[in-house]
Amino acid sequence: MTTTEQFPHPPPEPRRGQDVRHGQEATATEHGHGPATGGGHGPGSSTGHSPGNGTGHGPGSGGGHGHSHSHSHSHGPAAPVSKHLRKVIAAILIPFAALVAAGLAVLWPGGAPSHERTGVGFDRQTQQATVVEVLQVSCQSVNVSGDTPTGDTSTAEGSSAQQQQSGNCKKATIRVDGGKDKGRTFTEIVQPDQSRQLHQGEKVVVAYEPSAPKDLQYSVTDVNRRFPMALLAGLFALAVVVVGRMRGVMALVALAISFLVLNLFVLPAILQGSNPLVVAVVGASAIMLIALYMCHGLSARTSVAVLGTLISLMLIGFLGSLFIGWAALTGNTDDSTGLIHGLYPSIDMSGLLLAGVIIGSLGVLDDVTVTQTSAVWELHEANPAMGWRGLYRAGIRIGRDHIASVVNTLVLAYAGAALPLLLLFSIAQSSVTTVATSELVAEEIVRTLVGSIGLVASVPVTTALAALVVSADRTGRTQAAAQATLPAPARGGRGRRRRR
């Protein structure tokens, strides 16, 4: 038996053009001409262009000619923070940026000071050259060292001398390609046990010593690596631009500016005798402000990352200064630092070590603080009703995974750089305590641990700052309340026939 549900009044007949559906519920989110109960061009439950609760231009709940298209007037997320919070952040960062600019102006060196070249290490005059000819000759025929120093071939000295007496050497003719002696040629003997063997047509770097005898003024010191290095840099830039697009371009520009700050300000200012710690703080702050705002935009989100980076850098500077002084690290542990100290005795080498710790930690700090700030912002966008405690807990869970990998990366990077040194200690069969407490290794340990402590601290600091900022956002609260009070979409439709 079939029954029909009875209505107080019979349903109106559908007008021409009205969409009639039997056995289905018509909702206001469908496209067509019908009763507008949702977001469309008729009064419904959304915002619109006509009185009432609708978005239409005509009568709503009746069978009028109302378009039920749903229009969204949002073209992206709203401003992440209110004007009040932006003013607070600006009140902190603008004076800081002004102090950095003042520091750059006061400490600007105007170029590195000149000095008389010593001809030692990197402090030599160099020119580009080309190997034009390589001949195989008997080592004994070109050996000018006399008799074999020792007959014991088990030693490195004896083995080398034996090869010089009985092996084949190379006689290379090199042409100077630049400078006042352009076109001049000289010869160089390459022993068979030398790590660098010369080949015809190879581009090399030669050192020039004007005070030496004419036949000995030039000598090969290195290989010209300009082309492979330039090609690798080009591939890197191409990969960054292809993947990062406009942000990749801005990142490359920020990288170039960072190198300019290092070469035009940090290094010359230290050589002029300025305090290395002060120079490093000013230079690192300038790099931080330029790189972060250029890569991530002038926004409150970036400003929070800047604040987190600044606090972490202050902690690294404090701990570095404390433990470098406590461990009595001089910073003068190899030939390069010894040469710098010899040429510029006024430079504070321990301060130079601390400056290296601060600048070296800056790059990884930027990565951590930006990631944590973005994570908290996205969590807030996903759930605007979440309080700062919930945001902090969720953000810190992300930070724990991040910091575990970053600390491991730092330690392995320093260990890889010091691998030859560690091999020497292993050959000498030194104990772990002896190796760790030697000044050469202790510098790297202090550098690694101080930087890692700053990185670990940057996670809770930046996460807490970001959580406090977005949870105190008046605009975000207003939007969340508006979303919470929106009525549920109305469900319209006619009576349904039931069959029994």
C-alpha positions as CSV (number, residue, x, y, z in Angstrom):
1,M,0.0,0.0,0.0
2,T,1.2,3.4,-0.9
3,T,0.7,6.4,1.4
4,T,1.5,10.0,0.9
5,E,2.8,12.5,3.5
6,Q,0.3,15.2,4.0
7,F,1.3,18.9,4.1
8,P,-0.6,21.7,5.8
9,H,-0.8,23.3,2.4
10,P,-0.3,21.7,-1.0
11,P,3.2,22.4,-2.4
12,P,3.3,25.1,-5.0
13,E,3.6,24.1,-8.6
14,P,7.1,24.7,-10.0
15,R,7.5,27.7,-12.2
16,R,9.1,27.5,-15.6
17,G,12.9,27.2,-15.4
18,Q,12.8,25.9,-11.8
19,D,14.7,22.8,-11.1
20,V,12.4,20.0,-9.8
21,R,13.9,16.9,-8.4
22,H,11.9,13.8,-7.3
23,G,13.2,11.7,-4.6
24,Q,16.2,13.9,-3.9
25,E,17.0,16.7,-1.5
26,A,17.8,20.0,-3.3
27,T,20.5,21.9,-1.6
28,A,21.5,25.5,-2.0
29,T,25.0,24.7,-3.1
30,E,24.0,23.3,-6.4
31,H,24.1,25.3,-9.6
32,G,20.7,26.1,-11.1
33,H,17.6,28.1,-10.7
34,G,15.8,27.3,-7.5
35,P,15.3,28.2,-3.9
36,A,18.4,29.9,-2.5
37,T,19.0,28.6,1.0
38,G,22.8,28.8,1.0
39,G,25.4,30.9,-0.7
40,G,24.0,32.3,-3.9
41,H,22.2,35.2,-5.4
42,G,19.2,34.9,-3.1
43,P,18.7,35.2,0.7
44,G,20.2,32.2,2.4
45,S,22.7,31.5,5.1
46,S,25.8,33.2,3.7
47,T,27.0,36.7,3.1
48,G,25.8,38.4,0.0
49,H,24.6,41.5,-1.7
50,S,21.0,41.7,-0.5
51,P,19.2,42.1,2.9
52,G,18.8,39.2,5.1
53,N,21.0,36.2,5.4
54,G,21.5,35.6,1.7
55,T,23.6,36.6,-1.2
56,G,20.9,37.1,-3.8
57,H,19.1,39.8,-5.5
58,G,15.6,38.6,-5.1
59,P,13.2,36.7,-2.8
60,G,14.8,33.9,-1.1
61,S,12.8,31.0,0.3
62,G,10.1,31.0,-2.3
63,G,10.3,29.7,-5.8
64,G,11.8,32.8,-7.3
65,H,14.3,33.2,-10.0
66,G,17.3,33.0,-7.7
67,H,20.7,31.9,-8.8
68,S,22.3,29.5,-6.3
69,H,25.9,29.9,-7.3
70,S,28.3,29.9,-4.3
71,H,30.7,32.8,-4.5
72,S,33.8,33.0,-2.3
73,H,35.2,36.5,-1.7
74,S,38.3,35.3,0.0
75,H,41.4,35.4,-2.2
76,G,43.9,33.8,0.3
77,P,44.5,33.8,4.1
78,A,43.7,37.0,6.0
79,A,46.4,39.1,7.5
80,P,48.2,36.8,10.0
81,V,48.3,39.3,12.8
82,S,46.5,42.4,13.8
83,K,47.8,46.0,13.4
84,H,48.4,46.1,17.2
85,L,50.8,43.2,17.1
86,R,52.5,44.4,14.0
87,K,53.2,47.7,15.8
88,V,54.7,45.8,18.8
89,I,57.0,43.8,16.6
90,A,58.0,46.9,14.6
91,A,58.8,48.7,17.9
92,I,61.3,45.9,18.7
93,L,62.8,45.3,15.2
94,I,63.1,48.9,13.9
95,P,65.4,50.1,16.7
96,F,67.4,46.9,16.3
97,A,67.8,47.5,12.5
98,A,68.7,51.1,13.2
99,L,71.5,49.9,15.6
100,V,72.8,47.4,13.0
101,A,72.9,50.2,10.4
102,A,74.7,52.5,12.8
103,G,77.2,49.7,13.6
104,L,77.9,49.2,9.9
105,A,78.5,52.9,9.5
106,V,80.8,53.3,12.5
107,L,82.8,50.1,11.9
108,W,82.9,50.3,8.1
109,P,86.6,49.8,7.2
110,G,86.9,51.2,3.7
111,G,89.0,48.3,2.5
112,A,91.6,45.9,3.9
113,P,94.9,47.4,5.0
114,S,97.9,46.9,2.8
115,H,101.0,45.1,3.8
116,E,104.3,43.9,2.4
117,R,103.9,40.4,1.0
118,T,105.9,37.7,2.9
119,G,105.8,35.1,0.1
120,V,104.7,32.5,2.7
121,G,101.5,30.4,2.3
122,F,98.7,32.3,0.8
123,D,100.6,35.6,1.1
124,R,102.2,35.3,-2.3
125,Q,101.9,36.9,-5.7
126,T,100.3,34.5,-8.1
127,Q,99.6,34.3,-11.9
128,Q,97.7,32.0,-14.2
129,A,99.8,29.7,-16.4
130,T,99.5,26.8,-18.9
131,V,101.5,23.6,-19.1
132,V,102.7,23.6,-22.8
133,E,104.9,20.5,-22.8
134,V,105.6,17.5,-20.6
135,L,108.6,15.1,-21.2
136,Q,109.5,11.8,-19.5
137,V,113.1,12.0,-18.1
138,S,115.2,9.9,-15.8
139,C,115.0,11.1,-12.2
140,Q,118.7,10.4,-11.8
141,S,119.6,12.7,-14.7
142,V,117.7,15.7,-13.3
143,N,118.3,15.0,-9.6
144,V,120.2,17.8,-8.0
145,S,120.0,16.6,-4.4
146,G,123.1,14.4,-4.6
147,D,123.4,10.9,-3.2
148,T,120.5,9.0,-1.6
149,P,120.0,10.4,1.9
150,T,119.4,7.0,3.4
151,G,119.4,3.4,2.3
152,D,116.4,2.5,4.6
153,T,113.5,2.3,2.1
154,S,111.1,1.5,4.9
155,T,111.0,5.2,5.9
156,A,109.2,7.8,3.8
157,E,112.4,9.8,3.2
158,G,114.3,6.7,2.0
159,S,111.5,5.5,-0.2
160,S,111.2,8.9,-1.9
161,A,114.9,9.1,-2.4
162,Q,115.0,5.6,-3.9
163,Q,112.3,6.6,-6.4
164,Q,114.2,9.7,-7.3
165,Q,117.3,7.6,-8.1
166,S,115.6,4.8,-10.2
167,G,112.2,6.1,-11.4
168,N,111.0,8.3,-14.2
169,C,110.3,12.0,-13.6
170,K,108.4,14.6,-15.7
171,K,110.0,17.7,-17.0
172,A,107.2,20.2,-17.5
173,T,107.4,23.5,-19.5
174,I,105.0,26.1,-18.2
175,R,104.0,29.4,-19.9
176,V,103.0,32.4,-17.8
177,D,99.7,33.8,-19.0
178,G,99.4,37.1,-17.1
179,G,101.4,39.9,-15.4
180,K,104.5,41.7,-16.6
181,D,106.1,38.4,-17.6
182,K,103.3,37.2,-19.8
183,G,104.6,34.7,-22.3
184,R,107.6,33.8,-20.2
185,T,108.3,30.0,-19.9
186,F,110.1,28.0,-17.2
187,T,110.6,24.3,-16.4
188,E,109.6,22.3,-13.4
189,I,110.6,18.7,-12.4
190,V,107.7,16.6,-11.1
191,Q,108.8,13.6,-9.0
192,P,106.9,10.3,-9.4
193,D,105.7,10.3,-5.8
194,Q,104.2,13.8,-5.9
195,S,100.4,13.9,-5.4
196,R,99.9,16.5,-8.2
197,Q,101.1,15.3,-11.6
198,L,101.1,17.9,-14.5
199,H,99.6,17.2,-17.9
200,Q,100.1,19.0,-21.2
201,G,97.5,21.7,-21.8
202,E,96.6,21.9,-18.1
203,K,95.8,25.3,-16.6
204,V,97.8,25.9,-13.4
205,V,98.5,28.7,-10.8
206,V,102.1,29.8,-10.3
207,A,103.7,31.7,-7.5
208,Y,106.1,34.6,-8.2
209,E,108.9,35.5,-5.9
210,P,110.8,38.6,-7.3
211,S,113.7,38.3,-4.9
212,A,114.6,34.8,-6.0
213,P,117.1,34.0,-8.8
214,K,115.5,34.5,-12.2
215,D,115.3,30.7,-13.0
216,L,113.6,30.1,-9.7
217,Q,111.2,33.1,-9.5
218,Y,108.2,31.0,-10.7
219,S,106.9,27.7,-9.3
220,V,103.6,25.8,-9.7
221,T,101.5,26.0,-6.6
222,D,98.0,24.8,-7.6
223,V,95.7,23.8,-10.4
224,N,93.4,26.4,-12.1
225,R,89.9,25.2,-11.1
226,R,87.9,28.2,-12.3
227,F,85.9,26.4,-15.0
228,P,84.7,23.4,-13.0
229,M,83.9,25.6,-10.0
230,A,82.0,28.1,-12.1
231,L,80.1,25.3,-13.8
232,L,79.1,23.8,-10.5
233,A,78.0,27.2,-9.2
234,G,75.9,27.6,-12.3
235,L,74.3,24.2,-11.9
236,F,73.5,25.1,-8.3
237,A,71.9,28.4,-9.2
238,L,69.9,26.7,-12.0
239,A,68.6,24.1,-9.6
240,V,67.6,26.7,-7.0
241,V,65.7,28.8,-9.6
242,V,64.0,25.9,-11.3
243,V,62.7,24.5,-8.0
244,G,62.3,27.7,-5.9
245,R,61.3,30.0,-8.8
246,M,61.0,33.6,-7.6
247,R,61.9,32.7,-4.0
248,G,64.9,30.8,-5.4
249,V,66.0,34.0,-7.2
250,M,65.6,36.0,-4.1
251,A,67.6,33.4,-2.1
252,L,70.5,33.7,-4.6
253,V,70.4,37.5,-4.4
254,A,70.5,37.2,-0.6
255,L,73.4,34.8,-0.8
256,A,75.4,37.3,-3.0
257,I,74.7,40.1,-0.5
258,S,75.9,37.9,2.4
259,F,79.2,37.3,0.6
260,L,79.5,41.1,0.0
261,V,78.9,41.8,3.7
262,L,81.6,39.3,4.6
263,N,84.1,40.5,2.0
264,L,83.5,44.2,2.3
265,F,82.8,44.6,6.0
266,V,83.5,41.7,8.3
267,L,87.0,40.7,7.0
268,P,88.4,44.2,6.4
269,A,87.0,45.5,9.7
270,I,88.7,42.7,11.6
271,L,92.0,43.3,9.7
272,Q,91.7,47.0,10.6
273,G,91.8,46.1,14.3
274,S,88.1,46.3,15.3
275,N,86.9,43.9,17.9
276,P,86.1,40.6,16.1
277,L,83.1,39.8,18.3
278,V,81.5,43.2,17.7
279,V,82.2,43.0,14.0
280,A,80.7,39.5,13.8
281,V,77.6,40.5,15.7
282,V,76.9,43.5,13.5
283,G,77.8,41.6,10.3
284,A,75.7,38.5,11.2
285,S,72.7,40.7,12.2
286,A,72.9,42.6,8.9
287,I,73.1,39.3,7.0
288,M,70.2,37.9,9.0
289,L,67.9,40.9,8.4
290,I,68.7,41.0,4.7
291,A,68.5,37.3,4.0
292,L,65.3,36.6,6.0
293,Y,63.2,39.5,4.8
294,M,64.4,39.2,1.2
295,C,63.7,35.5,1.0
296,H,60.5,35.3,3.1
297,G,58.9,38.7,2.7
298,L,58.3,41.7,5.0
299,S,55.7,40.1,7.3
300,A,55.1,39.4,11.0
301,R,55.9,35.7,10.4
302,T,59.4,36.6,9.3
303,S,59.8,39.1,12.1
304,V,59.1,36.4,14.7
305,A,61.8,34.2,13.0
306,V,64.2,37.2,13.2
307,L,63.5,37.6,16.9
308,G,64.1,33.9,17.5
309,T,67.3,34.0,15.6
310,L,68.5,37.1,17.4
311,I,67.9,35.6,20.9
312,S,69.6,32.4,19.9
313,L,72.6,34.3,18.5
314,M,72.9,36.2,21.8
315,L,73.0,32.9,23.7
316,I,75.7,31.5,21.3
317,G,77.8,34.6,21.8
318,F,77.5,34.4,25.6
319,L,78.3,30.7,25.8
320,G,81.1,31.0,23.2
321,S,82.8,33.8,25.1
322,L,82.5,32.0,28.4
323,F,83.9,28.7,27.3
324,I,86.6,30.0,24.9
325,G,88.0,32.0,27.8
326,W,87.5,29.2,30.4
327,A,89.2,26.6,28.2
328,A,92.0,29.1,27.4
329,L,91.6,28.7,23.6
330,T,94.0,31.1,21.8
331,G,92.6,30.5,18.2
332,N,96.2,30.3,16.9
333,T,96.5,26.6,16.2
334,D,97.7,26.2,12.5
335,D,99.8,27.8,9.8
336,S,97.0,30.1,8.6
337,T,96.1,31.6,11.9
338,G,99.9,31.8,12.7
339,L,100.4,33.8,9.5
340,I,97.5,36.1,10.3
341,H,98.8,36.7,13.8
342,G,102.3,37.4,12.4
343,L,101.0,39.9,9.8
344,Y,98.5,41.6,12.1
345,P,99.6,41.2,15.8
346,S,96.8,43.5,17.0
347,I,94.0,41.0,16.0
348,D,92.5,39.2,18.9
349,M,92.7,35.6,17.8
350,S,90.4,34.2,20.5
351,G,87.8,36.9,19.5
352,L,88.3,35.8,15.9
353,L,87.5,32.2,16.9
354,L,84.3,33.4,18.6
355,A,83.4,35.5,15.5
356,G,83.6,32.3,13.5
357,V,81.3,30.4,15.9
358,I,78.6,33.1,15.6
359,I,78.8,33.5,11.8
360,G,79.0,29.7,11.3
361,S,75.9,29.1,13.4
362,L,73.8,31.8,11.6
363,G,73.0,29.8,8.5
364,V,71.5,26.8,10.4
365,L,69.7,29.0,12.8
366,D,67.8,30.7,10.0
367,D,66.6,27.4,8.8
368,V,65.4,26.3,12.2
369,T,63.6,29.5,13.2
370,V,61.9,30.0,9.8
371,T,60.7,26.3,9.9
372,Q,59.3,26.6,13.4
373,T,57.6,29.9,12.8
374,S,55.9,28.6,9.6
375,A,54.8,25.4,11.3
376,V,53.1,27.4,14.1
377,W,51.4,29.7,11.6
378,E,50.1,26.8,9.5
379,L,48.8,25.1,12.7
380,H,46.9,28.3,13.6
381,E,45.5,28.6,10.1
382,A,44.3,25.0,10.3
383,N,42.7,25.5,13.7
384,P,42.2,29.2,14.6
385,A,40.5,28.3,17.9
386,M,43.7,26.5,19.2
387,G,45.3,28.4,22.2
388,W,48.9,29.2,22.5
389,R,49.6,26.2,24.7
390,G,48.2,23.9,22.1
391,L,50.1,25.6,19.4
392,Y,53.3,25.4,21.4
393,R,52.9,21.7,22.1
394,A,52.2,20.9,18.5
395,G,55.0,23.1,17.2
396,I,57.6,21.7,19.7
397,R,56.8,18.1,18.5
398,I,57.8,19.2,15.0
399,G,60.9,21.0,16.4
400,R,62.1,17.9,18.1
401,D,62.4,16.0,14.9
402,H,64.0,18.9,13.2
403,I,66.6,19.6,15.9
404,A,67.7,16.0,16.1
405,S,68.7,15.9,12.4
406,V,70.2,19.4,12.5
407,V,72.5,18.6,15.5
408,N,73.6,15.4,13.9
409,T,74.4,17.3,10.7
410,L,76.5,19.9,12.5
411,V,78.6,17.3,14.3
412,L,79.2,15.2,11.2
413,A,80.1,18.4,9.2
414,Y,82.8,19.4,11.7
415,A,84.0,15.8,12.0
416,G,84.3,15.5,8.2
417,A,86.3,18.8,8.1
418,A,88.7,17.6,10.8
419,L,89.0,14.0,9.4
420,P,92.7,14.3,8.4
421,L,93.5,15.6,11.9
422,L,91.6,12.8,13.5
423,L,93.5,10.3,11.4
424,L,96.8,11.7,12.7
425,F,95.7,11.2,16.3
426,S,94.6,7.7,15.4
427,I,98.0,6.9,13.9
428,A,99.6,8.3,17.0
429,Q,97.4,6.0,19.1
430,S,96.4,8.9,21.4
431,S,93.7,8.4,23.9
432,V,90.3,10.0,23.5
433,T,90.9,12.3,26.4
434,T,94.2,13.5,25.0
435,V,92.7,14.1,21.5
436,A,89.6,15.9,22.9
437,T,91.5,18.2,25.2
438,S,94.2,19.2,22.7
439,E,93.6,22.8,21.6
440,L,93.3,21.9,17.9
441,V,90.4,19.5,18.6
442,A,89.0,21.4,21.6
443,E,88.3,24.4,19.3
444,E,86.1,22.3,17.0
445,I,84.4,20.7,20.0
446,V,83.6,24.1,21.5
447,R,82.5,25.4,18.1
448,T,80.2,22.4,17.6
449,L,78.7,22.2,21.1
450,V,78.1,26.0,21.5
451,G,76.4,26.2,18.1
452,S,74.3,23.1,18.9
453,I,73.1,24.5,22.2
454,G,72.0,27.7,20.4
455,L,70.2,25.6,17.8
456,V,68.5,23.5,20.4
457,A,67.4,26.6,22.3
458,S,66.1,28.3,19.2
459,V,63.3,25.7,18.8
460,P,61.4,26.4,22.1
461,V,62.2,30.1,21.9
462,T,60.9,30.6,18.4
463,T,58.0,28.2,18.9
464,A,56.9,30.1,22.0
465,L,57.2,33.5,20.4
466,A,55.2,32.4,17.3
467,A,52.5,30.7,19.5
468,L,52.1,33.8,21.7
469,V,51.9,36.1,18.7
470,V,49.3,34.2,16.7
471,S,47.2,33.4,19.8
472,A,47.2,37.0,20.9
473,D,46.1,38.1,17.4
474,R,42.8,40.0,17.6
475,T,42.1,39.6,13.9
476,G,42.5,35.8,14.1
477,R,40.1,35.6,17.1
478,T,37.5,37.6,15.4
479,Q,37.6,35.4,12.3
480,A,37.5,32.2,14.5
481,A,34.4,33.5,16.3
482,A,32.7,34.5,13.0
483,Q,33.3,31.0,11.7
484,A,32.0,29.4,14.8
485,T,28.7,31.3,14.7
486,L,27.9,30.6,11.1
487,P,24.7,28.6,10.9
488,A,24.7,25.1,9.3
489,P,23.6,25.0,5.7
490,A,19.8,24.6,5.5
491,R,18.5,21.5,4.0
492,G,15.5,22.1,1.7
493,G,13.2,19.8,-0.2
494,R,9.8,18.5,-0.7
495,G,8.0,15.6,0.9
496,R,9.1,12.2,-0.1
497,R,6.8,9.4,-1.0
498,R,7.3,6.3,1.0
499,R,6.4,2.9,-0.1
500,R,5.4,0.2,2.2
